[in-house]
Amino acid sequence: MHRLAKLDHRYVWHPFTQMRQWLQREPIVIVSGRGAVLRDVHGREYLDANSSIWTNLHGHRHPQIDAALRRQLRKIAHCSALGLANEPASLLAAELVRTAQNAFGPRASATAPALQPTLTKVFFSDDGSTALEVALKLAYEFARRTGRSRQPRFCSLQGAYHGDTVGAVSLGHISLFHRSYAGLCFRSDAVPAPYCYRCPHNRGQPQRSDARSWRRCRWECVDEIERAFDKQAKRGNPYAAFVFEPLIQGAAGMIAQPPGWLQRATEIARSHGALLIADEVLTGFGRCGSGGPLRSDPMEGLHSSRAATRSSSGLGRRRMPLFACGLAGVRPDFLCLAKGMTGGYLPMAATLTTQAVFDAFLGEYHEFKTFFHGHSYTANPLGAAAALASLKLLNQPAGRRARAALEAAMHQELQALWALEHVGDIRQVGLIAGIELVRDWRTRCAFDLAEAAGARVCEAMARRGVLTRPIGNVVVLMPPYCTTRPQLRRMVGALAEAIEEVLGHAVA
Ligand SMILES: *Cc1c(COP(=O)(O)O)cnc(C)c1O
C-alpha cells in the first residue's frame, strides 16, 4: 500500500464513511487534477464524474482561477471580517447581488415588495451548512422582531438535506442521517417533496422516460402543502419560513421537481406570509443549466383548474440565469450559496437577503440588535478571489454556450441507459443527473439499501476510471462544465457497463 494511503488509514476519519469498511482496502489517493481528470499516487487517471462532490464547476487547475488566486496570494491570504473590510470580498458581494438581480429580473411591481423581494445584502460564511444556519437564524429573529411569531417554526421538504450543523440538521428530513441527533435538534415540519417516480398519487405507468414526463396526478402533493400551511396558521403560529432546494433535491436522491411545482409550492408559502429560504448550495452557479430538458409540463392543460392560474412560465425561457430560482421565476428572501461558489476551489459560502431583513437588525449600539454570528474565516480573501474569477467565467457567453451544449449532450448520452432493465428513472436537471437503479423497471421494485447496489456500481465505475458517488440506489452524474463529449461518453459508458457487471445483463 502506498505510504500516503497508509497514513490515511492510520489517522484520517472520513465523512459519511463506515471506517471499518474503508480500512479494508487501499484508498485512491489523489495528487493532482486538470480539467475533468483526476490523477492518483500511482499515476492512474480518473474522470471526475461528480465534480468533486458537486463543487467543481470549470474543471481542476483552471488557468484563470489559478491566476486569480496567485494574484491574491501576492497581497494577502486572510484577514478578519470583524471590524475590517477587504478588497475581494467587497467586489464579490457586489457581484453576487448583481448576479442575483440578473437571475431574478426586475421587480414586476413596486407596490408589493414583500411578495417580490430583492436580494441586496450578503452575509459570508464557509460552507453550505453555515449558509443555511445563517438564513435560519436571520429568519427566526426576523419573525420575532416583526411580531409574526414568538416561537418561529419552519417548514421544509421530505427528504431535505441542508447540511450537518445542528440547525441545518433540524431542517433536514433524511432519517438515516438525522435520526441519531433528533434529541439535539429543534422540530421542523416536513411537507411532501414531488418525487414523481415513487409518488403514491402518480397513477401513470412506468415508461422508458423521466417519471415527471408520465406523471398523472392532480398535484395532490401541493394540496398537502396547502393543508400544512393552513393547519399551522390555524394554530395561530404561521410558519416563519419555507425552506427548499429549487428544481432538484440533491442529497435526497436527485429528486427533480416537475415543471410548475416550485411556483405552486412557493405561492402557498407566500400567501401565508412565510419567507422563502432557497438552498441553492447545489443548484446555484449554472448547475441547473437551462432547467431542462423537461421544461414544459406534460400535464399542463389536462388538469386546468390550478394550471391555468399558476402556469409554469419561466422554465421555457432561454436566458439561463445562474440560479434555479431564477429559472423557475421564484424570488426568495434568502439565497444560500456554497459548493460551486469558488468554482470548487475553496470553502466559502454566502447567504443573500433583503433590505427588510437587514433593517430588522439595525439599532443603536446599546440596543444590541446586532446579528451575533460569524466565523473566523468569514469573507476570506482567497475564497472571494476564486469566486470572482469563477463568476467571470460563468458570465462569459462562451461559458453559457458550453453549458448549454453539455446539457444537451448529457440528455442524448443518457438515453442509452433506458435499455437497461435495472434503470428505473433518469432525472436530469441541467448539468445534474440522477440514475435510479431498481430490480426491474416495470415494477419499480427497489433494491434493499443494505445491498448497496449504488455503491457497488460506483466501485465498478471506479475500476473503469470514472469516479462518482451514489445516494442509496441513485447514481449521480454531475460533470464539470469543461467535460468534453468523449469524456462524457466514457462516464455514461462506464456507468452502463458497471450496471451490467454488478446487477446483471438483462436488457429491457
Ligand atoms: C451539500 C449541501 C449542503 C451542505 O453544504 P456543506 O458545504 O457540505 O456544508 C446544504 N444544502 C445542499 C442542497 C447541499 O447539497
The ligand as an SDF file (V2000), in Angstrom:
LIG
                    3D

 15 15  0  0  0  0  0  0  0  0999 V2000
  -24.0020   19.9670    0.2490 C   0  0  0  0  0  0  0  0  0  0  0  0
  -25.2490   20.6580    0.5950 C   0  0  0  0  0  0  0  0  0  0  0  0
  -25.3890   21.3640    1.7970 C   0  0  0  0  0  0  0  0  0  0  0  0
  -24.3080   21.3950    2.8320 C   0  0  0  0  0  0  0  0  0  0  0  0
  -23.1570   22.0190    2.3610 O   0  0  0  0  0  0  0  0  0  0  0  0
  -21.7380   21.7440    3.0500 P   0  0  0  0  0  0  0  0  0  0  0  0
  -20.8120   22.6330    2.3100 O   0  0  0  0  0  0  0  0  0  0  0  0
  -21.4500   20.2860    2.8590 O   0  0  0  0  0  0  0  0  0  0  0  0
  -21.8920   22.1000    4.4800 O   0  0  0  0  0  0  0  0  0  0  0  0
  -26.5650   22.0500    2.0080 C   0  0  0  0  0  0  0  0  0  0  0  0
  -27.5590   22.0390    1.1080 N   0  0  0  0  0  0  0  0  0  0  0  0
  -27.4530   21.3670   -0.0510 C   0  0  0  0  0  0  0  0  0  0  0  0
  -28.5780   21.4270   -1.0210 C   0  0  0  0  0  0  0  0  0  0  0  0
  -26.3100   20.6490   -0.3460 C   0  0  0  0  0  0  0  0  0  0  0  0
  -26.2300   19.9640   -1.4910 O   0  0  0  0  0  0  0  0  0  0  0  0
  1  2  1  0
  2  3  1  0
  2 14  2  0
  3  4  1  0
  3 10  2  0
  4  5  1  0
  5  6  1  0
  6  7  2  0
  6  8  1  0
  6  9  1  0
 10 11  1  0
 11 12  2  0
 12 13  1  0
 12 14  1  0
 14 15  1  0
M  END
$$$$
